[in-house]
Amino acid sequence: MILNFVLCFIQSANATGQEPDLLIIKSDTFYLFSNPLETYFDFKNNRIINGIEINGTSTGCWRGYIATWKIENDSLFLIKIIREPEFGKFIVINLKEEFGKDKVFAEWYTGMLYSPRGNRLQYVHMDYASIYEKEEYYKIWNGKIKSTESKNNLLYDKSLLYPGERFLIDTLSKIIKSKLNTIILKEISDSSSCFLHVQFNKSGRIEKLSLGMPRDENTLFGKSILKAANDELNKLPSLMQVTHNCYQPPHFELWFHAYCIKYPWDKEYGCRK
């Protein structure tokens, strides 16, 4: 099956999340978690285009470029290559010099393309391992699409809590801030801050709430944050089910700063509502 193409843990030297290529279909642009240009470099037996050697300049883009692809008439085309910025400068590669045209049929590519869809549910700090709501797969033979397959990773249920990490971090933070005692806040120093660890279990319920540093347990601010979290977050419904085999129960930190809770409008200080 096509969906067996992506494994949870692939032996790889790239332990950092990577900047993806882009895929255009009609008027929409999606991330592409595959790199068909690598096959072209293998065919050439070098990574040189127009006299420019394409090698990585950062751990976040090991291949050294971002390519834009287009699916049109069941064919895959290369339409742009941007050299990863070095010394703050982007270089747009002239495709015509290398290929003789600005829109290049990727006849050299046979393999699988994987393109995520929807919102990111969980960030994984390794290659293209982050988990999204949906996945789209394209089986390519000599640049032509032979078959496609879709996969949904989220069982949507509006009575349950959306499991996207960014959503959870923003929502849980706002709930806790809104429930802090305003009278007690006046007694807390503006410079007070703390981290709150939030751990969900496999059933989608909050399993553990704890302060990031032991010393915070003895401060008025830390105690107030932890009390508000325990009082309010355990009332929340469980998370919607994520069916991806590699999905792990969310575990993240929330950061709180007393000044920004008191004066959330002060954007110059770095606060945001």
N, C-alpha and C positions, 0 to 999 in steps of 0.2 A: 504494500500500500504506500501511496505517496506520503502519507502522514508519518510514516516511520522514518522519513528522511531526516527529521530534526531530533536529535538526542539531547537529553538533559545535560550531561556532562561529557563534553568532547575534549579529548586530549589536545591541548593547544597551548602555544606560547603566549597567546594574547589573553592576559588575565584582566584586561580593561575593556569596558564597554566601548564599542566602535561607532564612529560617525557612519551612517549608512549611505549607500547610493540612493538615487531617487528614481521613481517609476511613474511615468505619465500614462494614463489611460483616459482617452477622450479629454475632458476638461479638468480631471482630477489628478492630483499628485500624491503619491504614497511613498513611504519608506520602502527600500528594497534591501532585505537582509541576505543578499547574495551578491557576488561580484563577478559578473561575466567577463570583465576586462582582464581578470587574472588569467583566464584561459588563453586570451589573445597574447599576453606576455609570455606564457609558456610556449605557445606556438612559435613566437619570434625568437625565443631563447634569450631575451633581454627585456629590460624595463625602460627602454629609451623611446621617446616619442618626440619628433622634431628637435632632436639633439638634447632633450631634457630627460635626465634620468629620474624616474618616478619612484622615489623611496620615501618612507615615512619620516616626518619631522616631529611627531608627537606620539605618545602612547595611545591617544584617543583616535588615531587614524593611521594604523600601521602600514597601510598600502600606499599612503601619500597622495591620495586624490579622492575626489567625489565625482562619480560619473552619473549622468542623467540618461535614462533609457525611456523608450516609448514603445508601447505595444499598439500596433496598427495593422489591420487586415491579417490578424493571427501571426504577425511577424514581430521580431524584436529588433529595435533600432537603437543605436548609440547616437545621441544628439549633442552631448556636451561632456567635456572633461575639465574640471577645475582642479588645478594643482593645489594641494594643501598649502595654506599660507606659511611662508618662511620669512621671518623678520617682518611680520605683519602685512605681507603682500600676497594677494591671490594672483594666480596666473591662469588665464583661460587658454587651454590648448587649442591650436588651430587644427581642426580635424581634417580640413582639406589637404593640408601638407602631408599628413600621414596616410589618409585613406582616399584622397582624391575627390571627396565629397563631404558635405556638412551633415548629412544624415546617412548613417552607416548601417547597413543590414548586417546583423551579428551572425553571419553564416558559420563562424568558427565555434559557436557555443552550442554544446549539447549537455544537458544536465537539468537540474531542478532550480527554479527560482522561488524564493519564499518572501512574501510581502505581508507585513502585519497590517491589521485594520483596526479602526476604533481607538479608544483610549488605552494608554499603557496601564496595566493593572499592577505590575510588579517589576521594579528595576533589578536586573541581575548584572553585577559588575564583571561581565565576561563576554567578549565578542558580541554576538547578536542574540544573547540568551534571554533578554528581557521578555516579559509575557504581556501580550495585548489581548483585547476582547475577542478578536477574530484573526484568522490566518488564511491567506490565499496562496495556493501553490500552482505553479505553471511548469509542466513538463515540456522541455524544449529539445528539439532535434534539428541540428544545423540551422538554428535561428528561427525555426517555425514552431508554433505552439501545437503540441499534439494532444494535450489534455490539461484540464484544470481541476482543482479540488479545493473546497472550502472547509474550514473548521471553526466552530464556535467554542470559545473557552469560558464563556460566562453564561450561567443560567439566570437570566434576568427575572427578578421578582421585586416589584415596587414596594412590597411590604417589608423587605429586608434591606440591610445597609449595603450601599455600593462599596465594593472592596478595593477600588483604586487607591494606591498609596497616597497620591497627592491629595485626593478628595478626603481621605481619612485624616491626614495630618491637618488640613485646613479646618475640617468640620469639628474634630475633637478639640483642637486648640480654641476655636470660637466658643464651644460649649463651656469649656472650663473657665475661660476668661469672663464669660457672661454671668457665671455663678459665684464669682469671688465676692466676698463681703466688702462692700465699699467703705464701711467704717474701719475695718481692719486694714484695708489698703492704705489709708491715710497714715497708719502707724509704721508702714513698711518703707524702708529707704528706696529712693528712686533707682539706686544702683544695684538693687537685689536682682538676682537671676538664678535660674535652675533648669535642669533637664528632667523630663519625665519619660521613663521607659514604658512603652505600651506593648504588651505581648498578647496576641490572639492565639486560640487553640485551633485544632483541626475542625472543630464544630462551628467555627466562626464567632465564638464568644470571647470576650476579653478574659484572659487567663491570669494576667499579672500586671499590676501597676506599681512602679517603684521609682524613687528619685534617683537621679544619675550619680550623685555624690553623697556618701554617708553624712557629710557635714550639713547637707541641706535638710536632713531630717530634724535638725535641732533649730532651724531658723523659722521665724514666723511666716515668711514667704513660702518656703518649701512645704511647711505643714498645711498652709492654705491651699496651695496647688494640689497636693495629694488628697486632701479632704474633698475638694470640689470634684476631682477626678473620680474618686470612689463613690461619691454621692450621685453623680450624674451619668458617668459612662456605662455603669453596669445596668442602667435602665434601657440602653440601646438594644435594638433587635440584633440578631446574629447577621453575619455577612452573607451576601449572595454567594452561591457556590461557584467556585472556579474549577473547571474540569481538567485543566492542563496538568499533565503528569508531573511536571517539575515545579508546580506552584507550592510555595511554602506559606504557612500561616504568617500574616504580617507581624513584623517586629520592628519598631522604629522609635525614635526619640522626638519628643516635642520640646522646643525651647521657649522659655518664658522670661521676659524681662519686665520688671516692675514699671519702669519709666514708660515703656510703650503700651502697657496695659492702662496706665493712668492717662497718657497723652497720645492716643493712637493716631491722631491727625498730624503729628510732627514728622513729616516725611524727610525733612532735612536731617533729622537725627537717625533716620533709617527705619522708622516705624511705618507700618501699613495697617489699615483697618481690616 
